[in-house]
Each structure stands twice: as structure tokens, then as C-alpha cells.
Amino acid sequence: MTEEIIIAGFGGQGVLSMGKILAYSGVMQNKEVSWMPSYGPEMRGGTANVTVIISDERISSPILNSFDTAIILNQQSLDKFEKAVKPGGLLIYDPNGITRLPLRKDINIYSIAAADEAGKLGFSKIFNMIVLGGFLKLKPLVAPEYIHKGLEKSLPARHHKLIPENEKAIEIGKTLIQGVQVLN
Amino acid sequence: MGELRLMKGNEAIAEAAIRAGCDGYFGYPITPQSEVMEYLMAERPFERTGMVVLQAESETASINMVYGAAASGKMAMTSSSSPGVSLMQEGLSYLAGAELPALIVNIVRGGPGLGTIQPSQADYFQAVKGGGHGDYKLIVLAPASVQEMCDHVKLAFELAFKYRNPAMILSDGAIGQMMEKVVLFDAIPRRTEEELVSQNPWAATGKPKNREHIIITSLDLDPAGQERVNLKLQAKYREMEKNEVLYETLGCEDAEYVFVAFGLSARICQKSMDLARAKGIKVGLFRPITLFPFPVIPIHELGKKVKGMLVVEMNAGQMIEDVKLSVGCSIKIEHYGRFGGIIPTPDEVVHALENQIIGG
């Protein structure tokens, strides 16, 4: 099993930390992982993306041009990465701020209104965990107990009291995700 | 098994330095390697092991602080990225001339000049062929994963002290910035003063009454003396070539073609290899791990078995010169590269193999 994922959005949306929690959870479940961020001028200019690979085997290239899953959190990233999803692959997007919907007919498309939900709950920081929950509902690559360990390892000790909120957000995400175009 | 962590390549270098028993780090910040010193400052090894971590006023100062520490037998290191490493070249030549062990980490970015902050392999010539003046060699290691970033720190210090020669880790911004699973080796205690003196009788550790001064220098104004120094250095480099070559092969057993690549390019080629084999192309991968000493004989032998080689580098064609010298003129050897911080994709490498080697 190898899952190649791109997570892309604005800086500050928790793109990199979502990837890190997913990757660390994979490590805790004894998977091979790589986490390759965009860094430098891109990062400083507002958009952020990270390639996360989780595999049972040694990982070859940490840098990819096609992905099994794209998790898209803004319009620029949708424009850039929709075409990079492998045929039959998965695209998850948050409709908040999306003005042009995805057009591909050969991939599975799901939406998750995570920004809205995080706003309603009055806790915007768990937005990325809602999105992660939606992804894990569709592709349960890592078991919940390892997600818990991944959160413990990724978050500094002073934030460990927030782990239950994060886990609740993951559960909310699992119920919130909706199919837009599901291939047979 | 050692401690398991998810770390950036730069962080793994820093943690490995502490665990290897390094006595002092002297550096100056530059993207994309600033996490090395950031991690060290946050980790406070001066409390954990007594290791010194110091931000110098410049790269030139850093490398000369390394020279000073190394001259007294200490395990010293610095890290920088391409423009900063260019500033250190004088110091590297002096370290090599004075036969001092030290570790220099170059997390390469796109050049020339100030260039970009994105990953590149365009400093191969500088690392392997000199950079500074005079007939000298660095031991050059090229890690291809975060695990190797960690392990090569320990290895580089071992080789540096074994041969009394500066060693370089030549990596790039991508491996520095990415996180992977790392199994950290158990910490080795820093050497005590007594151990240091007994293990490094050449070091300037203070003059007791019963022996002459120890003088650390790269200067000998008598040309006959300076030739003797050079002959000694060359003999040492031949020993390294005999004993320390490291490389990895993948899928070379039945290969008709091979990719030759180091560091990040080798990781990309591994994916290209899977893609090409899915199309029925029998291609393997040869990855030099030591760039000096270069795996001349293994590549020469491989050259007798395959129809062609594609040397993939994030530069305009540097290691290909050593590959061609190793193989000779018997088969087709071409280069494929991207420059200035652009990373080749696995697909374009397969296309290059098809167009330049198989169909070319």
C-alpha cells in the first residue's frame, strides 16, 4: 500500500500541521512516511502545500507530479492541483471561497464544509482536523489510536490539553464529508 | 532499536551531531539550512552534553572557528548553504592542508551567485573537485534520506578523525526541509580531555614540559617539504579510495540501462525506475553514497553489463564527468538535469531515458 497525498491551501490554514499529524500517525503505526513542504518564496507569499506519502514500503521520490489524493483548501490550489490527481483518484475540497468547481469527470470528488463548521463551533483552529477526519473517513489509512499518538507527538506538550478537541473535530469531519461525484 | 522520530533533515543533522559527541558547532544562518542551528539552540546541548553552539559573525568566521577547535583535537562542525559554503572555501583548503578533522554540511540551493533558496546539486564540483586552492580532497557524503542525514553525521566524524581530513555532507534544500521517519542512534558521550589527548597525539592540547611544541599549520616555505606534505595527502586519498567507497544499487541485476544519481535525484530516479519497469524497460539505479571517494570500479564494472547510462543531476552536468571517466567510451552516457532550484519529476526522467538513451 502506498498513498500519495497533496494538501494545499493558504498559509495559516494548518496545511503543514495537518500533514505532519497524518505523517506522525503513520510513523506510530510503523509505516514509512515522507512529508515534503513547499518552502521559501511560496510559503512566504501566502499559499502553502505539503506532499505526504504513507507506505508499507521504502518511499522513492518524496516529490511527485501526480497524486492519489488532493486535499484542496483554496481556489488557487484547486486550479493548480486538480489536474494532478491520478485518474480514479480522490479530490476533497472545502467549498468556502471556491468560485470555480472541479471539472474532472474521471476522479472521485468530495466536499467538506469544514471552514463553516469550525466557524459555527467558534474554534477555527480545529478546521484542519475536520478536513483530516473527512479524508480518514474515505481512506482509513491510520487507525484512531495511532492518530491519538500522532497528535501527542506532533503537538507541543502545552497543547496536549487540546487533543480531545482535535479528536472530536476528526469525528465531526467523518460525518460532514459529502460525495459530489463518486465513480463506480 | 534507537529512538523513533519524525524529523526534518536539518533537524536530524543537529540531533545526530549532539548524539555523535560533537564538541562545537559554529555557524551563520542561511536558508534552507537554518533549522540546524535553530534546533541546536532550542535543544541547548551546552546543558545536555556540554557541546558549544555559537552563531559566528559570518561564514568566514565560522569555518575559522572550526579550524581552531579542530586544531585542538575537538570534534567541530559547521553548516551552511551554497553561497555561505563558497565563503568557507579558503578555510576548507587550510583544514585539508593542516590535516584537520571537521564536518562541513552543505544544504545546497540553486546558484550561481545568490541564486534561489530551492534545492539544487550544482555544488558537486565545488565539493568533490576542490573549491578552495591546492591539491586537496574532502571526504564527501551524499545522503538521500533523513535517516542518512542522521547516520552520515556519525560516519563523517568517524572518517574525518580516521584520516585527519575534513568531511562534507553534500545534501540539498529538499532533504533538509522534508520530514521522514528516523531511528536515532544512541548518544555517544563527548570525549573527556584525557581521551582527547590520548586519541589525538597530533592535537594542540597544551605543551607539557617533556615534549616539543605541536604546530598545526598548512605552511611550509621549503618546496621539498611542501611536496612531502602533498605526497602524504595523496597517499591518504588513495587509502580512502581503497577503503571507504560506499554506493547502493537497485534493480541492476537484469538491467539493460541504469540511472546514475546521488541524493534527492536518486530518490526521484527510484520512482522513475518503477514507472519505466511498468512499461517493460529494464532499468536499474546506481547511487553513489560517497562522492569522494567516487565508486569508480563498481561503475566501471556496471558499464560492461549495460547498454547505456542516464546520469540525472539537479545541475547542468557535473557528476557525469566522473561517471564517464569510470566507464570509458564503451557505452552511451548522457546527462539529464534541471537547474536553479527546479526538481525533475519522475515522468520527465523516464522521457529523458527513452529519448536520450534508448531511442537516442
Contacts between the chains, C-beta under 8 A, distances in Angstrom:
chain1	res1	chain2	res2	distance
A	20	B	6	7.3
A	20	B	179	6.9
A	23	B	6	5.8
A	23	B	179	6.4
A	24	B	6	4.8
A	27	B	4	6.6
A	27	B	5	7.8
A	27	B	6	5.0
A	27	B	181	4.9
A	32	B	181	6.4
A	33	B	6	6.9
A	33	B	179	7.8
A	33	B	180	6.5
A	33	B	181	5.7
A	34	B	178	6.0
A	34	B	179	7.2
A	34	B	180	5.0
A	35	B	6	7.2
A	35	B	178	6.1
A	35	B	179	4.0
A	35	B	180	7.3
A	36	B	174	6.7
A	36	B	177	7.4
A	36	B	178	4.3
A	37	B	177	6.2
A	37	B	178	7.2
A	39	B	32	6.4
A	39	B	117	7.6
A	39	B	173	7.3
A	39	B	177	4.9
A	40	B	31	6.8
A	40	B	32	7.0
A	40	B	116	7.5
A	40	B	117	4.4
A	40	B	118	6.0
A	40	B	173	7.8
A	41	B	117	7.3
A	59	B	180	7.6
A	59	B	267	7.9
A	60	B	267	5.8
A	60	B	268	7.6
A	60	B	270	3.6
A	60	B	271	4.0
A	60	B	273	7.8
A	60	B	274	6.6
A	60	B	346	7.8
A	61	B	267	5.0
A	61	B	268	4.5
A	61	B	270	6.6
A	61	B	271	3.8
A	61	B	272	7.9
A	61	B	346	5.4
A	62	B	174	7.0
A	62	B	178	5.4
A	62	B	180	7.6
A	62	B	264	7.8
A	62	B	267	6.2
A	63	B	174	6.6
A	63	B	264	7.7
A	63	B	267	8.0
A	63	B	268	6.7
A	63	B	343	5.2
A	63	B	345	7.5
A	64	B	271	7.6
A	64	B	345	7.5
A	64	B	346	7.2
A	65	B	345	4.2
A	65	B	346	7.2
A	65	B	347	6.1
A	153	B	6	7.0
A	154	B	6	8.0
